[in-house]
Amino acid sequence: MKKTLSLLAVTLLGISGGHAAVTLVSGFSRFDQTSPDSGTAVSDLGTKSLSWTLNDAIWNNDGTWTSNATNSKKNGLNVSSLQLSGATGYTVNINFSSAASLDNTDSLFCASIGGTGLNSIVGRYESGKIGIANNGGSSGRPASGLSSTAIDFNSPFSLTLSVQAGGAYSVFITQNGTTQTVSWPNMAQAGNLDQLYIGCWATLNGNQSSPTVSGLSFWEGAATQDDLAAIINVPEPATASLSLLGLGALLLRRRRK
């Protein structure tokens, strides 16, 4: 039974198929403050720990948080300890409960790479759709860099940044079981992921938004569309443990029969 549970646990952490595996490194299945009014959440997913102190965020009772776009404070998470490199590939998934009241070019996330604010990948709102910007700008961006279908920003959706080995990247937009892919094939960001900002762009004043975030995870390896369901729906650790124990008990019972 112990061997079975171990194998199942490994399956939860790594996803593989006819392509390179992606492995869960760290993340937050929900956001709860470490103590009342601490403003800090600690990761509960993966093998590496992260601590995130949010600036003037609204902490919601359902384990989500909402960014405050009315001030100049920005919520960036230092993830340099995860050693995620565009040279070898990595994936970042953000689950949003909503992102209402957006203005054109408001940033939903910014992946800051190589330690410089301009060296970044930005996912932003553009007239009802989601577009990507490289180094904060969209000049020369191909049609593939803007989603073809509008998003309902009052409902849950997920943004999954997949950086392939060598730095070429795509962003998957998933809502109601449907996925769109945006990409900028001629651009690459092969450096290490240093900071992840949500609701703002790292170095640009303004362009802030007030999304509500329900989950965040970091993975080694570049995800494909086939990986998305498992990446987006990573269970809370307590739920996963109960599922493993229940399945393990069922397998043991069958074996005894």
N, C-alpha and C positions, 0 to 999 in steps of 0.2 A: 504493500500500500504506500509506504514512504517513497519508494521509487516512482510509483505512478504519480504521486503528488508533485514530486520534483520535476518530472517531465512536463506536467501540466503547467507548473509555475514558469518553466523556461518558455513554454509556448506563449504564455501571456506577455513575456518580455520581448520576444523576437518573432517577427513575421517574415516568412520567406515563401518563395514560390519559384516560378521560372525566371527569377531575376535576383539581384543581390538582396540579402536580407536587410531589414531595418530593425534596429534594436533600441528599445526604450532606455533612455539615459536618465531623465529626470522629468519632473512636471508636477502639476497641481490638478488633482481630480475635482477639487473645489477650493474655495478660498475662505478660510476661517482665521480670525485673528488669534495669535498665540495667547493673548490675554486681553481683557476688555480695554478698548481704546489704545491698544499697542500700535495699531496700524501696520502690523507685520504678519505675513503668512509664511508658512514653511512648507516646502514641497512634500508630497506624500507618495510620489510615483518614482520608479526607477531606482538606480543604485547610487546616484550622486545627489547630495542635498543642496537645495537652494533656499535662500531666505529673501523675501521681498518686502521692503517697507514702502508703502504707497503714500504719495503726497496728496492730502486732501481728498482721498477717494471716498465714495459712499459705500459702506459695507452693508450688504443686504443679508437678510436672515436666511436666504436659501443657498448660501455658499457662493454667491456671486459678488462682484464689485463693479462699481460704475465710476468711470473717469470723470473728473471735473474739468470741463473745458473753459470755465470762466476765469481761470487764473493762469499765470505763466509757469506754474510748476508742471513738471513732466514726469511721467512714470516709466522709468527705464530699469530693466533688470539686468544686472551684471551676470553674464553666463560664461565668462572666459574660462572658468574652472571646468566647464564641461568639455573643453577642447574639441569643439565641433569645427571642422575645417572644410572649406569648399574644395580643397584639393582632393579630399577623399569622399565628400558628399555627406549631407545631413538633411534633416527634416524638422520643421517646426509647425505644430498645429495649434491654432487658437480657436476655441469655441466661443461664439458670441450669442448671448441671449437676445440682444437687439443692439441697434445703433441708430437711434432716432435723431431727428433734427440736425441732419448733416448739411453742411455747405459745400459747394464745389471745391474740390482738391483737399478737403479735410482728410487727414491721415488716420487710417485705422491701425496700421502697425508700421514700424520701421526696424529693419534688421541692420544694425550698424556693424560694419566689418572692418577688420584690420586696424581698429583703434582710431580711425578718423571719421568725423561726422559726415563728410561728403561721400565716403565710401559706403554706400548703403543701398538697400532694396526697400522701397516703400510701396505698401498697398493702400490705395486711397479711393475715396468716393469721387465719382465723376458723373454727375447728372443722372443719378439713379442706377449707375453701374459701378463696377470695380475695375480700376486700372492699376497697372504697376508703373512705378517711376524708378529709374536708375540714377543714383546720386541726387535724388530729389527732383529731377526734371524728366519730362516726357518728350523732349525735342528729339525727333527722328524715330520715335517709337512706332513699331509696325502695328497693323490692325490686330495682330494676335495679342497685343498688350492690353487690350480692353475687352471686358466681357461682352458677349453678344446679346445677353438677355438681362433685363433689369432684375435687381434683387429687392425682396421685401425686407427692408431694414428694420421693420417693427417685429419681425419674427426671427427665431434662431437660425443661424447659419455658421459655417466653419470656413476658415481660411487656412490652407495648408501650403507652406512654402517648402518646395522640394529643390534642393541644390545638388546637382549631379557632380560626380567627380570631375574636377576641372573648372567648376564654377558656373556652368550654364544652369539656369534656374527656371522654374515654373511656379505659378500659384494656382492651386485648385480651389474653386469656390463651390461649396456643397450646401444645398438647401432643399429640404423635402425630398431627399433621396436622389436629386439630380445634381450633376457635377459639371461645371464649366472649367476650362483651363485657359489661363492667360500666360503668355510667355514673350520674351524678348530675345530671340535666338542669337543675335549678334553680341549680346552683353553677357559678361561673366563676372562673378565675384568669388575668386578662389581663396580669399583670405579666411582667417578664423572669425567666427561669430563672437563678438565681444559683448554687445548690448542688444537687448530686444526692448523696444519702446512700444507701448500700446496707447492709442489715442493721440499720438503726436508724431512729428518728425524730429529727429535727434537735435538738429542745430538750428532749425528754422522757427522763428517766432510766429505765433499764429498757427493756422492749419490744424488746430486741435479739435478733437471730437469727444463725445461722451458715450462711448459704447459700454455695454454691460457684458462682462467677461465671466464665463462659467467654467472654463477649463483651459489648460495650457500644457503642452508636452513637447519634449525635445528627443530626437531620435538620431542615432548614427545610421548613415546610409540614406540614399535618395528614394523617397517613396514614389510608387507609381499609383495610378488610379485604382488598381486592384487592391492596394493596401488601405485605402481610405476608410472603409467601414470599420476596420479594427483600430485604426489610429484615432479616429474621431470618437469612438465609443469605448475607450479604455475604462474599465470599471474602477470604482473606488476600491482601495485595498481590502477593506472589510468585506465588501460584497464579493470580491474575487476569492478571498480566503474561504468564505462560506461555500461558494460554488465549487471550489476545489475539494473541500472536505466532503461535500455532498456527493460529488461525482466519484471521489475516491471510495467512499463507503459503498456506493452502488456497485462499483467494479469489484470490490472485495466480496460483497454479498454474492454476486454472480459467480465469482471464482470458487467460493465455497460450495455453491450448488453443483 
